[in-house]
């Protein structure tokens, strides 16, 4: 197993909360990490029909088996169990008592908010970051390979090609998760919708246009997109528009959370194709955004990422909200610095009235240096 940066966060939270919630997409390594950090706890999966029926019919006796607490996997499948866990952890007053994992964030978070508010320390685990891969000496040396493979642990732990793995992952995801979350009559249409979302990663989200391209209404597109968000396949980055008098874009951007999955969905199967593909810039931007989100999540923090764009088309790709101020970040897939890369920063500086840090450019090269008052950072240094 490749060591995960979220390990120390889980250990820290287990000292201050009776319940730990570990969420993330399927196959991101949640169960493996939970078993590693809490080796003395009994593991039970509620995808086991017998265990699920037991938990539903007799939750009190189901929980009574776990004198030392337990790891309960896919606990969102039995929401009523959370109320019983609340009573038990309140009675025992023991930190790190139960570890709950789940791959559908909306269902699990809704249950936690209702039943376990104030008792839960939460960690969101996405696929492997480049920092984790580098520390395990498994980070690909070429950027294109990294974009093509993404970060799902199975691709690095097994002898399986990304193409074979992603093909089966999407088929399994649609068959299992989609049928559980919504009643989709035409799974082929839903899979086309997922591919259309991948083609729009890094773009301003237009639900009406997205739905029209898939033969769906805007309301259905909104519902289906919420399913992708609930399953940690995509996320929305909101615009930052505080303290500005000019007219600004106030619609979110859509991003996939794994660049390898995005590449597979838009039909890229090899690095040669990727090198000249029209979506290479969007893939690199998606890669950088997902890496910054992973860094925040691994520390047990909210992502706190935004973007800025005015009505004239001036834009900052990312704004990271930090205690020291806003960190403006431009993302460029090219491997050679160009002077026009700092154009957006100049407009941003003229309009912002909040405390800001030194602007940063993350690009497709490997060297990191300062240029014209900006930090230029190679792609391998994102996780630092």
C-alpha positions in Angstrom: 0.0 0.0 0.0 1.2 3.5 -0.8 1.2 5.6 2.4 -1.5 8.2 2.6 -1.0 11.7 3.8 -4.5 11.7 5.4 -3.1 9.1 8.0 -2.0 11.8 10.4 -5.2 13.7 10.0 -7.3 10.6 10.9 -5.1 9.9 13.9 -5.4 13.5 15.1 -9.2 13.6 14.7 -9.6 10.2 16.5 -8.3 11.9 19.6 -10.9 14.6 19.7 -14.1 13.0 18.2 -16.0 9.9 19.1 -16.9 9.2 15.5 -14.7 9.5 12.4 -16.3 9.8 8.9 -14.0 8.8 6.0 -15.7 9.6 2.7 -14.5 9.6 -0.9 -15.1 8.0 -4.3 -15.2 4.2 -4.7 -11.7 2.6 -4.9 -9.9 5.7 -3.5 -8.5 3.6 -0.6 -10.9 4.4 2.2 -11.3 0.9 3.6 -7.6 0.1 3.3 -6.6 3.3 5.1 -9.3 2.8 7.9 -8.0 -0.7 8.6 -4.4 0.5 8.6 -5.0 3.4 11.1 -7.4 1.4 13.3 -6.1 -2.2 13.1 -7.8 -3.3 16.3 -11.3 -2.4 15.3 -13.7 -4.9 13.8 -14.5 -4.3 10.1 -18.1 -4.7 8.9 -19.4 -3.8 5.4 -23.0 -2.8 5.1 -22.9 -3.9 1.5 -23.0 -7.4 2.9 -26.8 -8.2 2.7 -26.8 -10.1 6.0 -25.1 -7.3 7.9 -27.3 -4.7 6.3 -30.5 -6.6 7.2 -29.2 -7.1 10.8 -28.5 -3.4 11.1 -31.9 -2.4 9.8 -33.9 -4.8 11.8 -32.1 -4.8 15.1 -29.7 -1.8 15.3 -29.2 -2.0 19.0 -28.1 -5.7 19.0 -26.1 -5.0 15.8 -24.0 -2.4 17.6 -23.8 -4.3 20.9 -21.2 -6.6 19.3 -18.6 -3.8 19.1 -17.4 -3.3 22.6 -14.2 -1.6 21.2 -15.9 0.2 18.4 -15.8 -0.7 14.8 -15.2 0.3 11.2 -18.6 0.4 9.4 -18.2 0.5 5.7 -20.8 2.1 3.3 -22.8 3.2 6.4 -25.0 5.5 4.3 -26.9 2.3 3.3 -28.5 2.2 6.7 -29.2 5.9 7.8 -31.2 4.9 10.8 -28.1 3.3 12.3 -26.6 6.7 12.9 -29.1 7.7 15.6 -28.2 4.5 17.5 -24.5 5.2 17.1 -25.2 8.7 18.6 -26.7 7.2 21.7 -23.9 4.7 22.1 -21.0 7.1 21.7 -22.7 9.5 24.1 -23.0 6.8 26.7 -19.4 5.5 26.3 -17.8 9.0 25.9 -14.8 7.4 24.1 -12.8 9.2 21.4 -12.3 7.4 18.1 -15.0 4.8 18.9 -16.6 4.3 15.5 -15.1 4.9 12.0 -17.8 5.4 9.3 -16.9 5.2 5.6 -19.0 5.9 2.6 -18.8 6.6 -1.1 -21.9 8.8 -1.4 -21.2 12.0 0.4 -24.7 13.6 0.3 -26.5 10.7 2.0 -23.8 10.2 4.6 -23.3 13.9 5.3 -27.1 14.4 5.6 -27.3 11.6 8.2 -24.3 13.0 10.1 -25.8 16.5 10.2 -29.0 15.2 11.6 -27.8 12.6 14.1 -24.1 13.1 14.8 -23.6 16.9 14.7 -20.6 17.9 16.9 -19.5 14.3 17.3 -17.8 13.6 14.0 -14.4 14.4 12.6 -14.5 14.2 8.8 -11.9 13.3 6.3 -12.5 13.2 2.5 -10.1 10.8 0.7 -9.6 11.3 -3.0 -7.3 9.2 -5.2 -3.5 9.4 -4.7 -1.9 12.7 -4.9 1.4 13.3 -6.8 3.1 13.9 -3.4 2.0 10.5 -2.2 3.2 8.9 -5.5 6.5 10.7 -5.3 7.1 9.6 -1.7 6.4 6.0 -2.8 8.7 6.4 -5.8 5.8 5.7 -8.2 5.2 9.1 -9.7 5.6 8.9 -13.5 8.5 10.9 -14.8 6.5 12.3 -17.7 3.5 14.7 -17.3 1.5 13.1 -20.0 1.7 9.7 -18.3 0.6 11.2 -15.1 -2.4 12.9 -16.9 -3.3 9.6 -18.5 -3.1 7.4 -15.4 -4.7 9.7 -12.7 -4.4 8.7 -9.1 -6.6 5.7 -8.3 -4.6 3.3 -6.2 -5.5 0.1 -8.1 -3.7 1.4 -11.2 -0.4 1.5 -9.2 -1.0 -1.5 -7.0 -2.0 -4.0 -9.7 -0.8 -5.0 -13.1 -3.7 -3.4 -15.0 -3.7 -0.8 -17.7 -5.6 2.5 -17.0 -7.8 1.8 -20.0 -8.9 -1.6 -18.7 -9.4 -0.3 -15.2 -11.4 2.9 -16.1 -13.6 0.9 -18.4 -14.7 -1.5 -15.7 -14.8 1.3 -13.1 -17.4 3.3 -15.1 -19.5 0.2 -15.8 -19.5 -0.7 -12.1 -20.2 2.8 -11.0 -23.2 3.2 -13.3 -24.6 -0.2 -12.4 -24.3 0.2 -8.6 -24.2 3.8 -7.5 -26.5 5.4 -10.1 -29.2 2.8 -9.6 -29.0 3.4 -5.8 -29.2 7.2 -6.0 -31.6 7.9 -8.8 -33.9 6.0 -11.1 -32.2 6.3 -14.5 -34.1 4.4 -17.2 -31.5 4.7 -19.9 -28.0 4.0 -18.5 -26.5 4.5 -21.9 -27.8 8.1 -21.8 -26.3 8.6 -18.4 -22.9 7.3 -19.5 -23.1 9.8 -22.4 -23.9 12.5 -19.9 -20.8 11.6 -17.8 -18.7 11.8 -21.0 -20.1 15.2 -21.8 -19.3 16.5 -18.3 -15.7 15.2 -18.8 -15.5 17.2 -22.1 -16.5 20.3 -20.1 -14.1 20.0 -17.2 -12.5 23.4 -16.5 -15.3 25.3 -18.2 -18.1 27.6 -16.9 -21.0 25.3 -16.1 -24.1 25.8 -18.3 -26.7 23.3 -17.3 -29.1 24.2 -20.1 -26.5 23.6 -22.8 -25.1 20.5 -21.1 -28.6 19.0 -20.9 -29.5 20.0 -24.5 -26.3 18.2 -25.8 -27.5 15.1 -24.0 -31.2 15.3 -24.9 -32.1 16.3 -21.3 -33.9 19.1 -19.6 -31.8 21.5 -17.4 -33.5 20.1 -14.3 -32.5 16.5 -15.2 -29.0 17.6 -16.0 -28.9 19.3 -12.5 -30.1 16.1 -10.8 -27.7 13.9 -12.7 -24.8 16.3 -12.0 -25.6 16.1 -8.2 -25.2 12.3 -8.5 -21.7 12.8 -9.9 -20.9 15.2 -7.1 -22.3 12.9 -4.5 -20.0 10.1 -5.8 -16.9 12.3 -5.8 -16.5 12.2 -9.5 -16.9 15.9 -10.1 -16.9 19.1 -8.1 -17.9 22.8 -8.7 -15.5 25.7 -8.1 -17.4 28.8 -7.2 -16.5 32.3 -8.5 -15.0 34.8 -6.1 -16.7 38.2 -6.4 -16.5 39.9 -3.1 -15.5 43.6 -2.9 -15.6 44.2 -6.7 -17.6 46.9 -8.3 -17.3 45.5 -11.9 -19.7 43.0 -13.4 -18.2 39.6 -12.7 -19.0 36.0 -13.8 -21.0 34.4 -11.0 -21.5 30.9 -12.4 -19.4 28.0 -11.1 -16.8 26.0 -13.0 -17.0 22.2 -13.4 -14.0 20.0 -12.7 -13.4 16.2 -12.6 -11.6 15.0 -9.5 -9.4 12.5 -11.3 -7.7 13.5 -14.5 -7.1 9.9 -15.6 -10.8 9.2 -15.5 -11.4 12.4 -17.4 -8.9 11.5 -20.1 -10.4 8.1 -20.5 -14.0 9.5 -20.8 -13.0 11.9 -23.6 -11.4 9.0 -25.5 -7.7 9.5 -24.9 -5.9 6.2 -24.7 -2.2 7.0 -25.2 0.4 9.7 -24.5 1.0 10.4 -28.2 -2.7 11.3 -28.7 -2.7 13.3 -25.4 0.3 15.4 -26.6 -1.6 17.1 -29.4 -5.2 16.7 -28.1 -7.3 19.8 -28.0 -8.3 19.1 -24.4 -4.7 18.8 -23.1 -4.9 22.3 -21.5 -8.2 21.4 -19.8 -6.7 18.1 -18.6 -3.7 19.9 -17.1 -5.9 22.5 -15.4 -8.1 19.7 -14.0 -5.0 17.9 -12.8 -3.8 20.9 -10.9 -7.2 21.8 -9.4 -7.7 18.2 -8.2 -4.2 18.1 -6.6 -4.8 21.3 -4.7 -8.2 19.9 -3.5 -6.4 16.7 -2.4 -3.9 18.7 -0.4 -6.6 20.5 1.5 -8.7 17.4 2.1 -5.7 15.4 3.3 -5.2 18.0 6.0 -8.8 17.7 7.1 -9.7 21.2 5.6 -12.3 22.5 3.2 -11.0 23.1 -0.3 -11.6 26.9 -0.2 -10.8 27.3 -3.9 -12.4 29.9 -6.1 -11.8 31.4 -9.5 -12.2 35.0 -10.8 -13.4 36.2 -14.1 -14.8 39.6 -15.2 -17.2 40.5 -18.0 -14.3 41.4 -20.3 -12.8 37.9 -20.1 -9.9 38.6 -17.7 -9.5 35.7 -15.5 -7.6 34.1 -12.6 -7.8 30.3 -12.8 -7.7 29.7 -9.0 -7.9 31.7 -5.8 -6.9 29.8 -2.7 -8.3 31.4 0.5 -5.6 31.2 3.2 -5.3 32.8 6.7 -2.5 35.0 5.2 -4.7 36.2 2.3 -5.8 35.2 -1.2 -3.3 33.1 -3.2 -3.9 33.8 -6.9 -2.9 30.9 -9.2 -2.6 30.7 -13.0 -2.4 27.3 -14.6 -0.6 26.9 -17.9 0.1 23.5 -19.6 3.0 24.9 -21.6 6.6 23.9 -20.5 8.2 27.3 -21.3 7.3 30.6 -19.5 5.5 33.2 -21.6 5.2 36.9 -20.6 1.5 37.0 -21.3 0.9 34.4 -18.5 0.9 37.3 -16.0 -1.7 39.4 -17.8 -4.6 38.2 -15.6 -2.7 39.0 -12.5 -2.2 42.6 -13.5 -6.0 43.1 -13.9 -6.6 41.2 -10.7 -4.3 43.5 -8.7 -5.9 46.6 -10.0 -9.3 45.5 -8.9 -8.8 43.6 -5.6 -8.9 45.3 -2.3 -8.2 42.3 -0.1 -4.9 41.0 1.2 -3.1 38.9 -1.4 0.0 36.7 -1.5 2.6 36.6 -4.2 0.9 35.3 -7.4 1.8 31.8 -8.5 1.9 30.2 -11.9 1.8 26.4 -12.1 3.0 25.2 -15.5 3.8 22.0 -17.4 7.6 22.3 -16.9 9.6 20.9 -14.1 11.7 23.9 -12.9 10.5 26.3 -10.2 11.8 29.9 -10.0 10.7 33.5 -9.6 9.9 35.7 -12.6 8.8 39.4 -12.6 7.5 39.2 -9.0 5.6 35.9 -9.5 6.4 32.4 -8.3 6.6 30.0 -11.2 6.1 26.4 -10.1 6.7 23.1 -12.0 4.0 20.5 -12.0 6.0 18.1 -9.8 6.0 20.7 -7.0 2.3 21.2 -6.7 2.0 19.1 -3.6 4.7 21.1 -1.7 
